[in-house]
Amino acid sequence: MMFKPTQIARRGLLLTALAALALPACEETTTGPGPKPVYTDFAFVTTTDFATGSASVIALDTTLTTYKDVEPIHSDAISRFFAGRIYVVNRFGADNIQVLEPTQGFQTIKQFSVGNGSDPHDIAFSSRTRAFVPRYNETEIWIVDPGQGRRSGLIDVGWLADGDGIPEMDHMVRVGNRIFVSVQRLDRSTDWGPVGQSYIAVFDPATEQFIDADPVALGTQALLLAGTNPYSELVVNGYSLKIWVSCVGRFGVFDGGLEVVDPVTLTTSGIVLTEATVSGDITDVVPIDANRGAAIVTDSNFNNLLLGFDLSTPGTIDTIYAPGSFSLQDAELSPGVQLFLTDRTPSAPGIRVFRTDTWSQVTTSPIDVGLPPFDIEFGFADY
């Protein structure tokens, strides 16, 4: 059987996750299952053993009070926060968007399909009633009204597909009046490796028209990346206002790294932190300031490491955390400027928290969130 890269990663994580089910995890202050409103900023964590999915919430106060299993979700899911609500993207095998209301204890208030077999990978918003969903197995972005749970339009990205006819749209981010979507272009007929070049397509959410990233060339052009297979989330650096994205190219080959994209000029810096420098594939990146960041890296032995770096001195790498296994999935910067990390280590899965000035660990043991954690999204108590 042929697996796409994300499926290969999930399959490897499944083996460790199943082993973890019989082992207790360390925890901070917790409460049992049940809908509970959280009147503070919070971390929303999707959890999974790839057979069952759930969601837990960590209050971002001094106690890090944790509410486990606040709502069932799909076993392959990420989430996004917008205008007071959590939107769960239920991906491979579920193909729907699930809308959760924090003021009602994170209960599901709407759930709707984005096409059977479509494998949605993200969601970006222009308003509560207008959002855009890139679908990994299809050529079209769906325009949806999350409140009504219906499709209101389509944006065709088929013009960027490779020979198999699918462009492999992955992550999205909105910057001002532009939405950016990464286009991997992978060969489904062989080894799911990148085919030729990879892109970031840019469109105006109001007009639904693509923006030309190369006015010199004929026609409308997407932003051509220096690397291939953009794999990480598209993350806006709050200091430089640039987009950070990691291109992994072929897994296990030092052929990619971190790129910085200017969302105004629609240009890329090229590879500013190479895979050779960190000795592995960079699967996730987190900006800390204009130059400093953290990255989850997979080395040649398929072990994950959390590394710190500074683009002003790219040869200097700090090892923040090295569990010695394939167990790190997502890292995010909290509103309190701490680094939250999903650690799926079988003996003690949970969320670890680190300082960003010294890289020292804040948590004495991983915060237990129920099933092994997969994805972190921060929400704000603006209600």
Rosetta blueprint (number, residue, H / E / L):
1 M L
2 M L
3 F L
4 K L
5 P H
6 T H
7 Q H
8 I H
9 A H
10 R H
11 R H
12 G H
13 L H
14 L H
15 L H
16 T H
17 A H
18 L H
19 A H
20 A H
21 L L
22 A L
23 L L
24 P L
25 A L
26 C L
27 E L
28 E L
29 T L
30 T E
31 T E
32 G L
33 P L
34 G L
35 P L
36 K L
37 P L
38 V L
39 Y L
40 T L
41 D L
42 F E
43 A E
44 F E
45 V E
46 T E
47 T E
48 T E
49 D L
50 F L
51 A L
52 T L
53 G E
54 S E
55 A E
56 S E
57 V E
58 I E
59 A E
60 L L
61 D L
62 T L
63 T L
64 L L
65 T L
66 T E
67 Y E
68 K E
69 D E
70 V E
71 E E
72 P E
73 I E
74 H L
75 S L
76 D L
77 A E
78 I E
79 S E
80 R E
81 F E
82 F E
83 A L
84 G L
85 R E
86 I E
87 Y E
88 V E
89 V E
90 N E
91 R L
92 F L
93 G L
94 A L
95 D L
96 N E
97 I E
98 Q E
99 V E
100 L E
101 E E
102 P H
103 T H
104 Q H
105 G L
106 F L
107 Q E
108 T E
109 I E
110 K E
111 Q E
112 F E
113 S E
114 V L
115 G L
116 N L
117 G L
118 S L
119 D L
120 P E
121 H L
122 D L
123 I L
124 A E
125 F E
126 S E
127 S E
128 R L
129 T L
130 R E
131 A E
132 F E
133 V E
134 P L
135 R E
136 Y L
137 N L
138 E L
139 T L
140 E E
141 I E
142 W E
143 I E
144 V E
145 D E
146 P L
147 G L
148 Q L
149 G L
150 R E
151 R E
152 S E
153 G E
154 L E
155 I E
156 D E
157 V L
158 G H
159 W H
160 L H
161 A L
162 D L
163 G L
164 D L
165 G L
166 I L
167 P L
168 E L
169 M E
170 D E
171 H E
172 M E
173 V E
174 R E
175 V E
176 G L
177 N L
178 R E
179 I E
180 F E
181 V E
182 S E
183 V E
184 Q L
185 R L
186 L E
187 D L
188 R L
189 S L
190 T L
191 D L
192 W L
193 G L
194 P E
195 V L
196 G L
197 Q L
198 S L
199 Y E
200 I E
201 A E
202 V E
203 F E
204 D L
205 P L
206 A L
207 T L
208 E L
209 Q L
210 F E
211 I L
212 D L
213 A L
214 D L
215 P L
216 V L
217 A L
218 L L
219 G L
220 T L
221 Q L
222 A L
223 L E
224 L E
225 L L
226 A L
227 G L
228 T L
229 N L
230 P E
231 Y L
232 S L
233 E L
234 L L
235 V E
236 V E
237 N L
238 G L
239 Y L
240 S L
241 L L
242 K L
243 I E
244 W E
245 V E
246 S E
247 C E
248 V L
249 G L
250 R L
251 F L
252 G L
253 V L
254 F L
255 D L
256 G L
257 G E
258 L E
259 E E
260 V E
261 V E
262 D E
263 P L
264 V L
265 T L
266 L L
267 T E
268 T E
269 S E
270 G E
271 I E
272 V E
273 L E
274 T E
275 E H
276 A H
277 T H
278 V H
279 S L
280 G L
281 D E
282 I E
283 T E
284 D E
285 V E
286 V E
287 P E
288 I L
289 D L
290 A L
291 N L
292 R E
293 G E
294 A E
295 A E
296 I E
297 V E
298 T E
299 D L
300 S L
301 N L
302 F L
303 N L
304 N E
305 L E
306 L E
307 L E
308 G E
309 F E
310 D E
311 L L
312 S L
313 T L
314 P L
315 G L
316 T L
317 I E
318 D E
319 T E
320 I E
321 Y E
322 A L
323 P L
324 G L
325 S L
326 F L
327 S L
328 L E
329 Q E
330 D E
331 A E
332 E E
333 L E
334 S L
335 P L
336 G L
337 V L
338 Q E
339 L E
340 F E
341 L E
342 T E
343 D E
344 R L
345 T L
346 P L
347 S L
348 A L
349 P L
350 G E
351 I E
352 R E
353 V E
354 F E
355 R E
356 T L
357 D L
358 T L
359 W L
360 S L
361 Q E
362 V L
363 T L
364 T L
365 S L
366 P L
367 I E
368 D L
369 V L
370 G L
371 L L
372 P L
373 P E
374 F E
375 D E
376 I E
377 E E
378 F E
379 G E
380 F L
381 A L
382 D L
383 Y L
